[in-house]
Amino acid sequence: MDDAVRGAGDGGGVAPTTQAPAPSPSDLAAEVARLRRENERLRMERDILKKAALIFGAASR
């Protein structure tokens, strides 16, 4: 079957694209603040786990 006939009626296979509206500056500032808090919490958790690994590693010797 010819490609032109096979593809007929499917809209050409290209979906229309839409862009999300740009976030407001206050939304961006809130997101940055949330991510900074999350980074701080993750750093603290990482440090605790490092210390625990040292303690339990030394205890097993």
C-alpha positions as CSV (number, residue, x, y, z in Angstrom):
1,M,0.0,0.0,0.0
2,D,1.2,3.5,-0.8
3,D,2.5,5.6,2.2
4,A,0.2,8.5,1.3
5,V,-2.8,6.2,1.4
6,R,-1.7,4.4,4.6
7,G,-1.2,7.7,6.5
8,A,-4.3,9.4,5.2
9,G,-6.8,10.4,7.9
10,D,-4.5,10.3,10.8
11,G,-3.8,14.0,11.0
12,G,-0.3,13.6,9.7
13,G,1.0,12.1,12.9
14,V,1.9,15.4,14.5
15,A,0.3,16.3,17.7
16,P,-0.3,20.0,18.4
17,T,2.0,21.4,21.1
18,T,1.0,23.8,23.8
19,Q,3.2,25.7,26.2
20,A,2.5,26.0,29.9
21,P,2.2,29.6,31.1
22,A,5.3,31.0,32.7
23,P,5.3,30.8,36.5
24,S,5.1,34.1,38.4
25,P,8.1,35.5,40.2
26,S,6.5,34.7,43.6
27,D,5.9,31.1,42.5
28,L,9.6,30.8,41.5
29,A,10.8,32.3,44.8
30,A,8.6,29.9,46.7
31,E,10.0,27.0,44.7
32,V,13.6,28.1,45.3
33,A,12.9,28.4,49.1
34,R,11.4,25.0,49.1
35,L,14.3,23.5,47.3
36,R,16.8,25.2,49.6
37,R,15.1,23.7,52.6
38,E,15.0,20.3,51.0
39,N,18.7,20.5,50.2
40,E,19.6,21.4,53.8
41,R,17.5,18.5,55.1
42,L,19.2,16.1,52.6
43,R,22.7,17.4,53.6
44,M,21.8,16.8,57.2
45,E,20.6,13.3,56.5
46,R,23.7,12.5,54.5
47,D,26.0,13.7,57.3
48,I,24.1,11.5,59.8
49,L,24.3,8.5,57.6
50,K,28.1,9.0,57.1
51,K,28.6,9.2,60.9
52,A,26.4,6.1,61.4
53,A,28.4,4.2,58.8
54,L,31.7,5.1,60.6
55,I,30.3,4.1,64.0
56,F,28.9,0.7,62.8
57,G,31.9,0.0,60.6
58,A,34.2,0.5,63.6
59,A,32.0,-1.6,65.8
60,S,32.2,-4.6,63.5
61,R,36.0,-4.8,63.7
